[in-house]
């Protein structure tokens, strides 16, 4: 991994400057387990400097810029991301461990976020409100100020675009804290933002540990909105810290998303999509369809179809560009393996496993995609987010039982329904307690335009689509009294 391709070594991007820190964190290659570089270990002092730089930008050139000009800067950044998409893909692939083709797709989506929100920047309109005679009342959307963004390690580029682009489009200055395991693409995008001409302080990147830099960002009094994606446990800490300053928080906290398959479904398409949905990014996806609920009369034939597809999956080094790469770190590998051991201990049938390619490093964090059958709905494997390439199959009798099982976890992020009966698909789409439902598809190819977020333990607030812009804006009502 060539760290010089992403940013000056051991430096953060604050106020338009690359700054050094006294301490660093190791960059570990998931494909081998070897230390291959380092990133800065920023903390409270660096977060404070970044927030102050954001405040200065809001009081200066960035705050004075009109919405159309902001949009053009975002579009220019999208162009630069597309120019560097192959480099970004290599950085992301090596840093996260995902296959090169998947990393390149993430880079394309990153550019799309800045394109979408660049085009939307000057289209956020208020309204006039009918009121008493002698008054004109109108609403306007204004920037919040400085916003904090704590993104996870599984999709660093996509999550950066999803969180940062709408905040910038609304005129906020941003402070981004990428995950300590996967910070390199964020540092490179900071370079591109600098090249695009973003005013100093409008876009700041502070790398560091969650319990240091992330905690300081969540609790900083100069932050007006916090966006966090990660575990429910850490999300609760972020919300509590921000709440002490009465600051709103957008939380996306993962899921245990069901895919419900009925006998009348397009079964081949469903099997292919379900397999791809849990194996992509080695299952390290918040919205992964990790439970498949199968109507009893097709359970055996459909799990057999899935098993054949799982056996064909191949796991290898990122540059081999196979179905799965290594998972992100040793702790994640151990977590997944604990769940697989629990399945074996409880006698759950392992229906199929993928294969490991040859010539992979012995120290790499590789996990075979695994299909587990006859999982009781209340078993930990059906209730808890494994965050790996593990699919659990659950037998259901009918629509009513499918709905009970689908809603029977603490999570509520995404669901898939596979059926030729569109009336049934719509009934379930309304009845399942999640933020997104897909009928006869899953994920809609990412869908930058589609609002995304959860219910229950999966969090609150919405990202993506036009809706995200309102989350990073303050609505102001102006009432003007005048002569009739």
C-alpha positions in Angstrom: 0.0 0.0 0.0 1.5 3.3 -1.0 0.4 5.7 1.7 2.1 8.7 -0.1 -0.6 8.4 -2.7 -3.3 9.5 -0.2 -1.8 12.2 2.0 1.4 13.5 3.5 2.6 10.9 6.0 1.3 11.4 9.6 -0.8 14.5 8.8 -4.4 15.6 9.3 -6.3 18.0 7.2 -7.5 21.0 9.3 -8.3 24.5 8.1 -6.8 23.9 4.7 -3.5 22.7 6.2 -1.8 19.3 6.6 -0.8 19.1 10.3 1.4 16.7 12.2 0.6 14.8 15.3 2.9 13.4 18.0 1.4 10.0 17.9 0.3 7.6 15.1 -1.8 4.5 14.6 -0.8 1.5 12.5 -2.3 0.7 9.2 -2.8 -3.1 9.0 -3.3 -5.0 5.7 -6.3 -7.3 6.2 -5.0 -9.6 3.5 -1.8 -10.4 5.5 -2.2 -9.0 9.0 1.0 -7.0 8.4 1.6 -3.4 9.4 2.1 -1.5 6.2 1.9 2.2 7.3 0.5 4.6 9.8 -2.1 7.4 10.2 -2.2 10.3 12.6 -3.7 9.8 16.0 -5.7 12.9 16.5 -7.5 13.7 19.7 -9.4 16.4 21.5 -7.0 19.1 20.6 -7.1 18.3 16.9 -10.9 18.0 17.0 -11.1 21.4 18.6 -8.8 22.9 16.0 -11.0 21.4 13.2 -14.2 22.8 14.7 -12.7 26.2 15.1 -11.5 26.1 11.5 -15.0 25.2 10.5 -16.4 28.1 12.4 -13.9 30.4 10.7 -14.9 29.1 7.3 -18.6 29.7 8.1 -17.8 33.2 9.1 -15.6 33.7 6.0 -15.5 32.6 2.4 -17.5 29.4 2.8 -20.4 31.1 4.6 -20.5 33.9 2.0 -20.7 31.5 -0.9 -24.1 31.2 -2.5 -25.8 27.8 -3.0 -25.1 27.6 -6.8 -21.4 28.2 -6.2 -21.3 25.5 -3.5 -23.0 23.1 -5.8 -20.4 23.7 -8.5 -17.6 22.9 -6.0 -19.3 19.6 -5.2 -19.6 18.8 -8.9 -15.9 19.7 -9.4 -15.0 17.3 -6.5 -17.1 14.6 -8.2 -15.1 15.1 -11.4 -11.8 14.7 -9.5 -13.0 11.6 -7.7 -13.9 10.1 -11.1 -10.5 11.0 -12.4 -8.8 9.2 -9.5 -11.3 6.4 -9.1 -8.8 3.7 -10.0 -6.3 5.0 -7.4 -9.1 5.4 -4.8 -10.2 1.8 -5.5 -6.7 0.5 -4.9 -6.4 2.5 -1.7 -9.8 1.3 -0.5 -9.3 -2.3 -1.5 -6.0 -2.6 0.3 -7.2 -0.7 3.4 -10.6 -2.4 3.9 -9.8 -5.8 2.3 -12.6 -5.7 -0.3 -12.2 -7.1 -3.8 -10.8 -4.5 -6.2 -14.0 -4.4 -8.4 -16.2 -3.8 -5.3 -13.9 -1.0 -4.2 -14.0 0.6 -7.6 -17.8 0.5 -7.5 -17.7 2.3 -4.2 -15.6 5.0 -5.7 -18.1 5.5 -8.5 -20.9 5.8 -5.9 -18.8 8.3 -3.9 -18.6 10.5 -7.0 -22.3 10.1 -7.5 -23.1 11.4 -4.0 -21.2 14.6 -4.8 -22.9 14.9 -8.2 -26.3 14.4 -6.7 -25.9 16.9 -3.9 -24.0 19.3 -6.0 -27.0 19.4 -8.3 -29.4 19.7 -5.3 -27.5 22.5 -3.5 -29.6 25.4 -5.0 -32.9 23.6 -5.0 -33.7 23.5 -1.3 -36.7 25.8 -1.2 -38.7 27.2 1.7 -42.4 28.1 1.3 -44.9 30.8 2.1 -47.6 30.2 4.7 -51.1 31.6 4.5 -51.6 33.6 7.7 -53.5 36.7 9.0 -54.3 39.7 6.9 -51.3 42.1 7.0 -48.7 39.4 7.3 -46.4 37.6 4.9 -44.9 34.5 6.4 -42.2 32.5 4.8 -39.7 29.7 5.7 -36.1 29.3 4.8 -33.6 26.5 5.2 -30.2 27.7 6.6 -26.9 25.9 7.4 -26.6 24.5 10.9 -23.0 25.6 11.2 -20.3 23.0 11.8 -21.4 19.3 11.6 -19.6 16.3 12.8 -19.4 13.0 10.9 -18.2 9.7 12.3 -18.2 7.0 9.7 -17.5 3.3 9.9 -14.9 1.1 8.4 -17.0 -1.1 6.1 -17.7 1.4 3.3 -15.4 4.4 3.9 -15.9 6.0 0.6 -19.6 5.5 0.3 -20.3 6.5 3.9 -18.2 9.6 3.5 -20.2 10.7 0.4 -23.5 9.8 2.0 -22.8 11.8 5.2 -20.5 14.7 4.1 -22.0 15.7 0.7 -25.4 16.8 1.8 -23.9 18.7 4.8 -21.6 20.6 2.4 -24.4 21.2 -0.1 -26.4 22.9 2.6 -23.4 25.2 3.4 -22.2 23.6 6.6 -18.5 23.2 7.4 -17.7 19.6 8.2 -15.4 17.7 10.5 -15.0 14.1 9.4 -13.6 11.4 11.7 -13.1 8.2 9.6 -12.8 4.8 11.3 -9.3 4.2 12.6 -9.1 0.9 10.6 -9.9 2.5 7.2 -8.9 6.2 7.0 -6.8 6.4 3.8 -9.5 7.1 1.3 -10.8 10.0 3.4 -7.3 11.6 3.4 -7.1 11.3 -0.3 -10.5 12.9 -0.8 -9.4 15.8 1.4 -6.6 16.4 -1.1 -9.1 16.4 -3.9 -11.3 18.9 -2.0 -8.3 21.1 -1.7 -7.6 20.8 -5.4 -11.3 21.5 -6.2 -11.0 24.8 -4.4 -13.0 24.3 -1.2 -12.3 27.2 1.1 -10.0 26.4 4.0 -11.9 25.0 7.0 -15.0 23.9 5.0 -13.8 20.3 4.9 -11.7 18.9 7.7 -10.5 15.4 8.3 -9.2 14.2 11.7 -8.1 10.6 12.0 -7.8 8.8 15.3 -9.5 6.5 17.8 -13.2 6.5 18.3 -12.8 6.8 22.1 -10.5 9.8 21.7 -11.2 11.8 18.5 -14.8 10.4 18.0 -15.8 11.1 21.6 -14.3 14.6 21.4 -16.2 15.3 18.2 -19.6 14.1 19.6 -19.2 16.2 22.8 -17.8 19.4 21.2 -20.0 22.4 21.9 -19.2 23.9 18.5 -20.8 21.0 16.6 -24.5 21.6 15.6 -25.3 18.1 14.3 -23.6 14.7 14.6 -24.0 12.0 12.0 -22.8 8.5 13.2 -22.9 5.1 11.7 -21.7 2.1 13.8 -22.8 -0.2 16.6 -25.9 0.5 18.8 -23.6 0.5 21.9 -21.4 3.3 20.5 -24.4 5.1 19.0 -25.9 5.4 22.5 -22.6 7.0 23.7 -22.6 9.4 20.8 -26.2 10.4 21.3 -25.7 10.9 25.0 -22.6 13.1 24.5 -24.3 15.2 21.8 -27.5 15.4 23.9 -25.6 17.2 26.7 -25.3 20.1 24.2 -28.9 19.6 22.9 -27.5 18.7 19.5 -29.5 16.5 17.1 -28.0 13.2 16.0 -28.5 11.0 12.9 -27.8 7.4 13.9 -27.5 4.4 11.6 -26.8 1.4 13.8 -27.0 -1.7 11.7 -29.6 -4.4 11.3 -30.6 -8.0 11.1 -32.5 -7.6 7.8 -34.9 -10.3 6.6 -35.4 -11.5 3.1 -38.8 -13.2 2.8 -39.2 -15.7 0.0 -42.6 -17.1 -1.0 -43.3 -20.1 -3.3 -44.6 -17.9 -6.1 -41.4 -15.7 -6.1 -39.0 -15.4 -9.0 -36.8 -18.0 -7.3 -33.7 -18.0 -9.4 -33.4 -14.2 -9.2 -34.1 -14.3 -5.5 -31.5 -16.8 -4.8 -28.8 -15.0 -6.8 -29.7 -11.6 -5.2 -29.8 -13.1 -1.7 -26.4 -14.8 -2.1 -24.9 -11.6 -3.5 -26.4 -9.5 -0.8 -24.8 -11.4 2.1 -21.4 -12.1 0.4 -20.8 -8.6 -0.9 -18.1 -6.9 1.2 -17.8 -10.2 3.1 -21.1 -9.5 4.7 -19.8 -6.4 6.4 -22.9 -4.4 5.4 -25.4 -2.8 7.8 -28.2 -3.5 5.4 -27.1 -7.1 4.5 -30.0 -9.5 4.2 -28.6 -11.8 6.8 -31.9 -13.7 7.5 -33.7 -15.5 4.8 -37.3 -16.5 5.7 -38.5 -19.2 3.4 -42.1 -20.5 2.9 -42.2 -24.1 4.2 -43.2 -25.8 1.0 -40.1 -24.5 -0.9 -37.7 -24.5 2.0 -35.7 -27.6 1.0 -35.5 -26.8 -2.7 -34.6 -23.1 -2.1 -32.0 -23.8 0.5 -30.5 -26.3 -1.9 -30.3 -23.6 -4.6 -28.7 -21.3 -2.1 -26.2 -24.0 -1.0 -25.0 -24.5 -4.6 -24.4 -20.8 -4.9 -22.6 -20.6 -1.6 -20.3 -23.4 -2.6 -19.3 -21.5 -5.7 -18.2 -18.4 -3.8 -14.5 -17.8 -3.6 -12.6 -15.8 -1.0 -9.2 -14.4 -1.7 -6.9 -11.4 -1.6 -8.3 -8.1 -2.6 -6.3 -7.9 -5.8 -7.6 -11.4 -6.9 -11.0 -9.6 -7.2 -13.1 -12.6 -6.2 -16.5 -12.8 -4.5 -15.1 -11.9 -1.0 -11.9 -10.5 0.4 -10.7 -10.7 4.0 -12.7 -9.1 6.8 -11.4 -5.9 8.1 -9.4 -6.9 11.2 -8.6 -9.7 13.6 -11.3 -8.8 16.0 -14.0 -9.0 13.3 -12.7 -12.4 12.2 -12.8 -13.7 15.7 -16.4 -12.3 16.2 -17.7 -14.2 13.1 -15.9 -17.4 14.1 -17.5 -17.3 17.5 -21.0 -17.2 15.9 -20.0 -20.1 13.6 -18.8 -22.1 16.6 -22.1 -21.4 18.4 -24.0 -22.8 15.4 -21.9 -26.0 15.6 -22.3 -26.3 19.3 -26.1 -26.0 19.1 -26.3 -28.5 16.2 -27.5 -26.1 13.5 -26.8 -27.6 10.1 -24.1 -26.0 8.0 -25.6 -26.3 4.6 -22.7 -24.9 2.6 -19.5 -23.0 2.7 -17.6 -21.0 0.1 -14.0 -21.9 -0.8 -10.7 -20.2 0.0 -8.5 -19.4 -3.0 -4.9 -20.6 -3.1 -1.9 -18.4 -2.4 -3.5 -16.2 0.3 -1.3 -15.1 3.2 -1.6 -17.2 6.3 -2.1 -14.2 8.5 -5.0 -12.7 6.5 -8.4 -12.3 8.0 -10.3 -14.7 5.8 -13.7 -16.1 6.6 -15.6 -18.5 4.3 -19.2 -17.5 3.4 -21.5 -19.8 5.3 -25.1 -20.9 4.9 -26.8 -22.2 8.1 -30.1 -24.0 8.0 -33.1 -24.6 10.3 -32.2 -21.7 12.6 -34.8 -21.0 15.3 -36.1 -17.4 15.1 -35.0 -16.7 18.7 -31.5 -18.1 18.3 -28.6 -15.6 18.7 -27.7 -16.2 15.1 -31.1 -15.0 14.0 -31.3 -12.1 16.5 -27.8 -10.6 16.6 -25.8 -8.8 13.9 -22.9 -11.0 12.9 -21.5 -8.6 10.4 -20.0 -11.3 8.3 -20.8 -13.5 5.3 -23.2 -15.7 7.3 -26.7 -16.3 6.1 -29.3 -18.0 8.4 -32.2 -19.8 6.9 -35.5 -19.8 8.8 -38.6 -21.9 7.8 -42.0 -20.0 8.0 -45.5 -21.5 7.3 -47.3 -18.5 5.9 -47.4 -14.7 5.5 -48.5 -14.2 9.1 -45.6 -16.1 10.5 -43.2 -14.5 8.1 -44.3 -11.0 9.4 -43.9 -12.1 13.0 -40.4 -13.4 12.4 -39.4 -10.4 10.3 -40.4 -8.0 13.1 -39.1 -10.3 15.8 -35.7 -8.7 16.4 -34.5 -5.5 18.0 -33.5 -4.1 14.6 -35.4 -2.4 11.8 -33.3 -1.3 8.9 -34.1 -3.0 5.6 -36.3 -5.9 4.4 -36.8 -7.8 1.2 -40.0 -9.5 0.0 -40.0 -11.9 -2.9 -43.5 -12.8 -4.3 -45.5 -12.6 -7.5 -48.4 -11.4 -5.5 -47.9 -7.6 -5.5 -50.8 -7.1 -3.0 -49.0 -9.3 -0.6 -45.7 -7.5 -1.2 -47.4 -4.2 -0.5 -49.1 -5.5 2.7 -45.8 -6.7 4.1 -44.0 -3.5 2.9 -46.4 -1.5 5.1 -46.4 -4.0 8.0 -42.6 -4.7 8.4 -41.0 -2.2 10.9 -38.0 -1.1 8.9 -36.9 2.0 7.1 -36.6 0.5 3.6 -38.5 -2.4 1.9 -37.6 -3.9 -1.4 -40.1 -6.1 -3.3 -38.6 -8.5 -5.8 -35.2 -6.8 -5.5 -32.8 -5.9 -2.8 -30.9 -2.7 -2.5 -31.9 -1.1 -5.8 -28.3 -0.9 -6.8 -27.4 1.4 -3.9 -29.9 4.1 -4.7 -28.2 7.4 -3.8 -31.6 9.0 -4.4 -33.5 6.8 -1.9 -33.9 7.9 1.7 -32.2 5.4 4.1 -32.4 4.9 7.8 -33.8 2.6 10.5 -36.3 2.1 13.2 -36.0 0.5 16.6 -32.4 -0.3 17.5 -31.3 0.4 13.9 -31.3 4.1 14.7 -33.2 7.2 13.6 -32.9 10.0 11.1 -32.6 9.6 7.3 -29.6 9.8 5.0 -29.5 9.7 1.2 -31.9 11.2 -1.2 -33.2 14.8 -1.0 -34.4 14.0 2.6 -30.8 14.1 3.9 -30.5 17.8 3.0 -33.2 18.7 5.5 -31.3 16.9 8.3 -28.4 19.2 7.8 -30.5 22.4 7.7 -32.2 24.6 10.2 -35.7 25.7 9.3 -36.4 29.3 10.1 -39.8 31.0 10.0 -40.0 34.7 9.1 -43.2 36.6 9.7 -43.4 40.1 8.2 -46.1 42.5 9.3 -47.1 45.1 6.7 -50.0 47.3 5.6 -52.9 45.5 4.1 
